[in-house]
Amino acid sequence: MHRYQHIYAWFFYCLMTISWIIAKDFKRLKKYKEMGAKLGGKRKYNRLLVDVIISKVLYYGIFLILPLFTIPVSWYWIVGGFLLMHFTSGLVLSTIFQTAHVVPTSEYPVPDEEGELSNN
């Protein structure tokens, strides 16, 4: 299966931002809560969860619902454009991130005992 990774990986790279808008924010928020990380200053987990949900509703409303009602083209053109936007941005972002992380000169700082990274 990995023999053909150089062929099919590009398709999965295109799905990166689709994954972000569907689930990644919720997974990260849950993970940070389980880790006991400080989330958003003084705001509690439930308030941050509400903020994420509101931002998702606004995002889908602005980039999908609003165009469906205001642009006089068929719905599949709007959805296709939305997916094309995410496929393009996913491919560009993953290519940039990959080249930044696979070069041998990359350095990955390690946090101290308190989980803090030094800020140079």
C-alpha positions as CSV (number, residue, x, y, z in Angstrom):
1,M,0.0,0.0,0.0
2,H,2.8,2.4,0.8
3,R,4.4,1.6,-2.5
4,Y,1.9,4.0,-4.2
5,Q,1.9,6.7,-1.5
6,H,3.6,9.1,-3.9
7,I,0.5,8.9,-6.1
8,Y,-2.4,8.9,-3.7
9,A,-0.9,11.2,-1.0
10,W,-1.6,14.3,-3.0
11,F,-5.4,13.6,-2.9
12,F,-5.2,13.3,0.9
13,Y,-3.2,16.4,1.2
14,C,-6.0,18.2,-0.6
15,L,-8.4,17.1,2.2
16,M,-6.4,18.7,4.9
17,T,-8.5,21.9,5.3
18,I,-11.7,19.9,5.0
19,S,-10.6,17.9,8.0
20,W,-9.9,21.2,9.8
21,I,-13.4,22.7,9.2
22,I,-15.2,19.5,10.2
23,A,-13.5,18.0,13.2
24,K,-10.0,19.2,14.1
25,D,-11.1,22.2,16.2
26,F,-13.3,20.0,18.3
27,K,-10.7,17.2,18.7
28,R,-8.0,19.8,19.7
29,L,-10.3,21.5,22.2
30,K,-11.2,18.1,23.8
31,K,-7.5,17.1,23.9
32,Y,-6.4,20.3,25.5
33,K,-9.1,19.9,28.2
34,E,-8.0,16.4,28.9
35,M,-4.4,17.6,29.2
36,G,-5.4,20.3,31.6
37,A,-4.0,23.0,29.4
38,K,-5.0,26.6,29.9
39,L,-7.6,27.3,27.4
40,G,-8.2,30.9,26.3
41,G,-7.2,32.7,29.5
42,K,-10.1,32.9,32.0
43,R,-12.7,31.3,29.7
44,K,-14.0,27.9,30.6
45,Y,-14.1,24.8,28.3
46,N,-17.9,25.1,27.8
47,R,-17.6,28.7,26.7
48,L,-14.8,27.9,24.3
49,L,-16.9,25.0,22.9
50,V,-19.7,27.4,22.3
51,D,-17.3,29.8,20.6
52,V,-16.1,27.0,18.3
53,I,-19.6,26.0,17.4
54,I,-20.6,29.6,16.7
55,S,-17.5,30.2,14.5
56,K,-18.4,27.0,12.6
57,V,-22.0,28.1,12.0
58,L,-20.8,31.5,10.8
59,Y,-18.1,30.0,8.6
60,Y,-20.6,27.6,6.9
61,G,-23.2,30.4,6.7
62,I,-20.8,32.9,5.0
63,F,-19.1,30.5,2.6
64,L,-21.9,28.1,1.8
65,I,-25.4,29.3,2.8
66,L,-25.1,32.9,1.8
67,P,-23.7,32.1,-1.7
68,L,-26.5,29.5,-2.2
69,F,-29.1,32.2,-1.6
70,T,-27.4,35.2,-3.3
71,I,-25.5,33.9,-6.3
72,P,-27.8,32.9,-9.3
73,V,-26.1,29.6,-10.2
74,S,-26.9,26.0,-9.4
75,W,-26.2,24.7,-5.9
76,Y,-23.6,22.2,-7.2
77,W,-21.4,25.1,-8.5
78,I,-21.3,26.7,-5.1
79,V,-20.5,23.4,-3.3
80,G,-18.0,22.6,-6.0
81,G,-16.3,26.0,-5.6
82,F,-16.2,25.6,-1.9
83,L,-14.6,22.1,-2.2
84,L,-12.2,23.4,-4.9
85,M,-11.2,26.3,-2.5
86,H,-10.4,23.8,0.3
87,F,-8.6,21.3,-2.0
88,T,-6.4,24.1,-3.3
89,S,-5.6,25.5,0.1
90,G,-5.1,22.0,1.5
91,L,-2.6,21.2,-1.2
92,V,-0.7,24.5,-0.9
93,L,-0.6,24.3,2.9
94,S,0.4,20.7,3.1
95,T,3.2,21.2,0.5
96,I,4.5,24.2,2.5
97,F,4.3,22.4,5.8
98,Q,5.9,19.2,4.5
99,T,8.9,20.9,3.0
100,A,9.4,22.8,6.3
101,H,9.4,19.6,8.3
102,V,11.2,17.0,6.2
103,V,14.5,18.9,5.7
104,P,17.4,17.6,7.9
105,T,18.1,21.0,9.3
106,S,14.8,21.4,11.1
107,E,15.1,21.8,14.9
108,Y,12.3,20.9,17.3
109,P,12.5,22.6,20.7
110,V,11.6,20.6,23.7
111,P,9.5,22.2,26.5
112,D,10.8,22.4,30.1
113,E,9.3,20.6,33.1
114,E,6.4,23.1,33.2
115,G,5.5,22.6,29.6
116,E,6.9,26.0,28.5
117,L,9.1,26.8,25.5
118,S,11.8,29.4,25.8
119,N,11.0,32.5,23.7
120,N,14.2,33.7,22.0
